[in-house]
Amino acid sequence: EAGVVQSPRYKIIEKKQPVAFWCNPISGHNTLYWYLQNLGQGPELLIRYENEEAVDDSQLPKDRFSAERLKGVDSTLKIQPAELGDSAVYLCASRSNSNEQFFGPGTRLTVL
Amino acid sequence: GESVGLHLPTLSVQEGDNSIINCAYSNSASDYFIWYKQESGKGPQFIIDIRSNMDKRQGQRVTVLLNKTVKHLSLQIAATQPGDSAVYFCAEGLRDDKIIFGKGTRLHILP
């Protein structure tokens, strides 16, 4: 069974540029999460989807971040415009009915 | 602020010895607790979880202990192997399905 797929794996952009990350969860997983992970820190939740509905986006900086999960499968996370402080690893995870979240490898974003 | 944290940022253990990674939490309303392992360049990987009404749970070479009196969680790894080198995160699961991660402990395996 394929795991959570994320692309790109690495992205380097200049500040004020837009950037988008893509996630394909494990087939059949209705719950999808986007996390931000700074170096040496644990992941921090940005947004959680149940199918196509965002059920928790309280930690998403909505002035520059947006996300969508059309058709309740793949999801994209966008930052526009990116700031220096957005440099981090962006993790996607999915879950079925158990407590276990399956994480993708992440996208490492560097903003110059 | 964070409600889950770890006592030590780095732990060095001799290969073959047992490892004990500790975690303190502050949220009494947590429904369950989880340990994750994260290797370099990879996302966190689920190791084991424990419900808040339990005090011990065992998996393959791992044991999680929960002491609700002092709000303490530990992960014990038996016969530590080189492949156990990673950063270990404890996390608490809340009733609204939100998971809050701690800062992580890096486990070094000494030859």
Interface residues (C-beta under 8 A of the other chain):
Chain A: V4 T31 G40 Q41 G42 P43 E44 L45 R48 D56 L91 A93 N99 E100 Q101 F102 F103 G104 P105 G106
Chain B: V4 P9 Y32 I34 G41 K42 G43 P44 Q45 F46 D49 F89 A91 G93 D96 D97 K98 I99 I100 F101 G102 K103 G104
